[in-house]
Amino acid sequence: GQYGDLRAALRKVIDKEINPFVDKWEEEGQFPAHKVFKTLGQAGFLGVDKPTEYGGMGLDFSYNIAVAEEVGNIRCGGIPMAIGVQTGMATPALTRFGSDELKKQFLVPTIAGDFVACLGISEAGAGSDVANIKTTAVKKGDEYVINGGKMWTTSGCQADWMCLLANTSEGPPHRNKSLICLPMNLPGIQITKKIDKLGMRSSDTAQIFFEDVRVPRKNLIGEEGKGFTYQMLQFQEERLWGVATVLTPLETVIQETVDYTRQRKVFDQPVLHNQAVHFRLAELATEVELLRSLLYRTVALYVQGNDVTKFASMAKLKAGRLAREVTDSCLQFWGGMGFTSEVLVSRFYRQSLQMSSMETNLSITWRCEGSFETTTWSSKPY
């Protein structure tokens, strides 16, 4: 339909410029973000829903979700995650609230693929509880002086700039934070290590420390003290992107399992001919379609301007659990081959552990955002 041409063009780039090299990048533990993002940026895929005056296509957010679904055809989870940081995690607040000068300095080259962006939220002692971050940005003259550190920073080893959340005052934790565009080449920034992960291996994940890092106060995104609110808004797009990138891999895992169990014989008959196997795969495929329906409904509401915190959180929770369920179930049907690194299902099984471990923290997130206290748990979004 309306998204077909966009997805077809992206699929050509994925098949030519990314998938042939994924196994190599997974083994090396890092993909060349600048090279890949420049290719995607030149084709327009890093700014689908961003304003045309800054190099974007000016389309609505649903087109970004179409891109996310197609990005799911990349045969690993790390690169889609890194693309998501570039398009829907580090840049929404900058796009919506940043000054024209800031957008020209950071958003334009990010959309073009000249800059790699990262998001500085999580810390060693603050992940789901965003309000508990300790990094500070203290005003001194026309600068902020930043001290602290960030953990689990996707693309942190290669990034040119960070969308940093820091405490800029001593006030209440939900009103004392600000988002700042932080160039990653400033004195005092130390990338202490690239974290060795079980999955998502082609995407580098960094631990970063700041010691008296000076950045101009004009690098503030929007208003001082509004950073927590801005970040909660960014989380909506982050969650929806994450859900969208899961759908295609889960379908691929199911289809490859169907194909394999049709060929693999046990006691002279294909494994697929066992009703237990057949029914289980059909059930899993149904669950994926139900998740897609929730995603599309939530995206439609978001495009119309609704607050989709509840549905986006539900979709993220379901996606994490379903990723684990699909890959674990399918892995069983591959027999010994499922225990090797030669098949895609084993790679996505490892990556599903990251997703499901994150989603178990959703109850914490809901508590922090006050959803249980403030949300009416009906099926209506209004």
Summary of the structure (lengths in Angstrom):
residues: 382
radius of gyration: 21.1
end to end distance: 28.9
largest distance: 78.9
contacts: 1309
relative contact order: 0.11
helix: 55%
strand: 16%
